[in-house]
Amino acid sequence: MLAILDAHQDNGADWYEEGGGDKPSFHLSLVTYGKCVYWVNDEKVIVEKGDLLIIPGHVPFYGKSIPTVLHTKYVVNFRKAAAEAGLPILRSREPLWQRLGCYEKVLERLRGVMAQWSERPPYYEQMAQALLTEALVFLNQERDRGAISSDKHRRAESMKQYILTHYRGKVTKEELGDVIKTTPNYAATLFKAVTGQTISEYVHNQRMKTAVYMLTESQLTVGEIADYLGYNDVSYFHRIFKRSTGSSPSDYLHERSAIV
């Protein structure tokens, strides 16, 4: 069982932190914007958006902002039980620094951790632990598939950017193949290998993020939002939304009413 000691989001340029010593704990940092610098075992590491760093408690480190460069990141300090053996990265005594292909999946779980830790609803510790464990599972799964080359990261990022521009319509592997100048099947395979999601899953996830925003911040009906996001069948939109968020669209409409 993981036990979270601290979870917070760092924003802006002013930041300094250090650790090390005989501690049965881990420092996890996911950069979400810009870049910052860590010195880990006296080795300089520039950590940029999409990079995840996990440092075992016994490893000396310190980190700070880069002058004139803004950054944001999520930080979780946690420890594991002595009997914990399920996740290989938690058995290693070496720091881990990795550019994530599954960045969005890990980011969403860590956002959940931050929300639980700051709002502290009933059972927040258990929920935060579960979300952190899920994020670490995604990381282990990615590492099990092998290192992802910088070229594959670059091509996957190009496909993501295309999807972010066109997600309201039908996005096909043929279109993404044209984006990275390769065959449709290779584009689909590469996208899944890097992100851990199929093209369809990624498109639906982008739509659901917009749906949550529109349900709480606009005055559009569920049907209008579904149509805007490319769902002609409102009942299908409901199913995808429930599967993605664990809630129904009407739950968010109730929040909207309370706010307005």
C-alpha positions in Angstrom: 0.0 0.0 0.0 1.3 3.5 -0.9 1.1 6.3 1.6 1.1 9.8 0.3 3.1 12.2 2.5 2.5 15.4 0.5 0.9 16.3 -2.8 1.0 19.8 -4.3 1.2 21.8 -7.6 4.1 24.2 -8.2 3.4 27.2 -10.3 5.7 29.9 -11.4 9.4 30.5 -11.3 10.3 30.6 -7.6 11.1 27.1 -6.4 13.8 25.3 -4.5 13.7 21.9 -3.0 16.2 19.3 -1.8 16.1 15.8 -0.4 18.1 12.7 0.4 19.2 10.6 3.4 18.0 7.3 4.7 14.3 7.7 3.9 11.9 4.9 2.8 10.1 7.3 0.5 9.9 8.6 -3.1 9.8 12.1 -4.7 7.7 12.1 -7.9 7.6 15.2 -10.2 5.7 15.6 -13.4 6.3 18.8 -15.4 3.2 20.1 -17.1 4.6 23.4 -18.5 8.0 24.8 -19.2 11.1 23.3 -17.6 13.1 23.2 -14.4 16.3 21.7 -13.2 17.2 18.9 -10.8 20.6 17.8 -9.6 20.4 14.1 -8.8 23.5 12.4 -7.4 25.3 15.5 -8.6 24.1 15.0 -12.2 22.2 17.8 -13.8 18.8 16.9 -15.2 16.7 19.3 -17.2 13.0 18.3 -16.8 10.6 19.6 -19.3 6.8 19.3 -20.0 5.9 15.6 -20.4 8.9 14.4 -18.3 8.4 12.4 -15.1 11.1 12.1 -12.4 11.0 9.6 -9.5 13.8 9.8 -6.9 14.1 7.2 -4.1 14.4 8.8 -0.7 18.0 7.7 -0.1 19.2 9.6 -3.2 20.5 13.1 -2.6 18.9 15.7 -4.9 18.0 19.3 -5.1 16.0 21.2 -7.6 15.3 24.8 -8.6 13.8 27.0 -11.2 15.7 28.1 -14.3 16.0 31.9 -14.2 13.5 33.7 -16.5 11.8 30.3 -17.4 8.3 29.6 -15.9 7.3 26.1 -15.1 4.4 24.2 -13.5 4.6 20.7 -12.2 2.8 18.2 -9.9 4.8 16.8 -7.0 3.9 13.8 -4.8 6.1 12.6 -2.0 5.1 9.1 -0.9 6.3 5.9 0.7 5.5 2.3 0.2 5.0 -0.6 2.7 8.0 -2.8 3.3 6.2 -5.7 1.7 5.4 -3.8 -1.5 6.7 -5.7 -4.5 4.1 -5.3 -7.2 5.6 -2.4 -9.1 9.2 -2.8 -10.4 10.0 0.9 -10.4 9.4 0.9 -6.6 11.9 -1.8 -6.2 14.7 0.1 -7.9 17.2 2.1 -5.9 18.0 4.2 -8.9 16.3 7.5 -10.0 13.9 7.3 -12.9 13.7 10.0 -15.5 11.4 9.4 -18.4 9.6 11.3 -21.2 6.1 9.9 -21.0 4.1 8.5 -24.0 1.2 8.0 -21.6 1.5 11.6 -20.4 -2.2 12.5 -20.6 -3.2 9.3 -18.7 -0.7 9.9 -15.9 -1.6 13.7 -15.8 -5.3 13.0 -15.3 -4.5 10.6 -12.4 -2.2 13.1 -10.7 -4.8 15.9 -11.2 -7.1 13.6 -9.3 -4.5 13.1 -6.5 -4.1 16.9 -6.2 -7.9 17.4 -6.1 -8.3 14.8 -3.4 -5.4 16.1 -1.3 -6.5 19.7 -1.5 -10.3 19.3 -1.0 -10.1 16.3 1.4 -13.5 14.7 0.9 -14.4 11.5 2.8 -11.8 8.7 2.1 -9.6 11.2 0.3 -6.4 9.4 1.3 -7.6 6.0 -0.1 -8.8 7.7 -3.3 -5.5 9.6 -3.7 -3.5 6.4 -3.1 -5.6 4.5 -5.7 -5.0 7.3 -8.3 -1.3 7.4 -7.6 -1.1 3.6 -7.9 -2.9 3.7 -11.2 -0.5 6.4 -12.5 2.5 4.2 -11.5 0.9 1.2 -13.2 0.7 3.1 -16.5 4.3 4.1 -16.1 5.4 0.5 -15.5 3.3 -0.7 -18.5 5.1 1.8 -20.7 8.5 0.8 -19.5 7.6 -2.9 -20.0 6.9 -2.1 -23.7 10.5 -0.7 -24.0 12.1 2.6 -24.6 10.3 5.0 -26.9 12.6 6.8 -29.4 12.6 10.5 -29.7 11.4 10.1 -33.3 8.4 8.1 -32.2 7.6 10.7 -29.5 7.8 13.4 -32.1 5.5 11.6 -34.6 3.0 10.8 -31.8 3.0 14.4 -30.8 2.2 15.5 -34.3 -0.7 13.1 -34.4 -1.9 14.4 -31.0 -1.8 18.0 -32.3 -3.8 17.0 -35.3 -6.4 15.4 -33.1 -6.6 18.4 -30.8 -7.6 20.5 -33.9 -10.0 18.0 -35.4 -11.4 16.0 -32.5 -15.0 17.2 -33.0 -15.1 15.3 -36.3 -14.1 11.7 -37.2 -10.4 11.3 -37.0 -9.1 8.3 -39.0 -5.8 6.4 -39.1 -5.6 7.4 -42.8 -5.6 11.1 -41.9 -3.0 10.5 -39.2 -0.9 8.5 -41.6 -0.8 11.5 -43.9 0.2 13.7 -41.0 3.3 11.7 -40.2 3.8 10.5 -43.9 3.4 6.8 -43.2 0.9 4.0 -43.7 -2.4 4.2 -41.8 -1.8 0.9 -39.9 1.7 2.0 -38.8 0.3 5.3 -37.6 -2.3 3.6 -35.5 0.2 1.1 -34.1 2.7 3.8 -33.3 0.0 6.0 -31.6 -1.1 3.1 -29.4 2.5 2.1 -28.6 3.5 5.6 -27.5 0.3 6.8 -25.8 -1.2 3.6 -24.5 -4.5 4.6 -26.1 -6.1 3.9 -29.4 -6.9 6.8 -31.8 -10.5 6.4 -30.9 -9.9 6.4 -27.2 -7.8 9.5 -27.4 -10.4 11.3 -29.5 -13.2 10.4 -27.0 -11.1 11.6 -24.1 -10.5 15.0 -25.7 -14.2 15.3 -26.4 -15.0 14.4 -22.8 -12.7 17.1 -21.5 -14.5 19.7 -23.6 -17.9 18.2 -22.5 -17.1 18.6 -18.8 -16.1 22.3 -19.4 -19.2 23.0 -21.5 -21.5 21.3 -19.0 -20.3 23.5 -16.2 -19.4 26.7 -17.9 -22.0 27.1 -20.7 -25.8 27.2 -20.9 -26.0 24.6 -23.7 -28.2 21.5 -23.2 -26.7 18.0 -23.1 -28.1 17.4 -26.6 -26.5 20.6 -28.0 -23.1 19.7 -26.4 -23.3 16.2 -27.8 -24.0 17.5 -31.2 -21.2 20.1 -31.0 -18.8 17.3 -30.1 -19.8 15.1 -33.0 -22.2 12.7 -31.3 -25.4 12.4 -33.3 -26.8 9.9 -30.8 -27.3 11.5 -27.4 -27.6 8.2 -25.6 -24.2 7.1 -27.0 -22.7 10.4 -25.7 -24.2 9.6 -22.3 -22.5 6.1 -22.3 -19.1 7.5 -23.4 -19.3 10.3 -20.8 -20.3 7.9 -18.0 -17.5 5.5 -18.9 -14.9 8.3 -19.1 -15.8 10.3 -16.0 -17.8 7.9 -13.8 -20.6 10.5 -13.7 -23.6 11.3 -15.9 -23.8 14.7 -17.8 -26.8 15.6 -15.5 -24.5 15.5 -12.5 -22.5 18.3 -14.0 -25.7 20.2 -14.9 -26.6 20.2 -11.2 -23.3 21.8 -10.5 -24.0 24.4 -13.1 -27.3 25.2 -11.6 -25.7 25.6 -8.1 -23.1 28.0 -9.5 -25.6 30.1 -11.5 
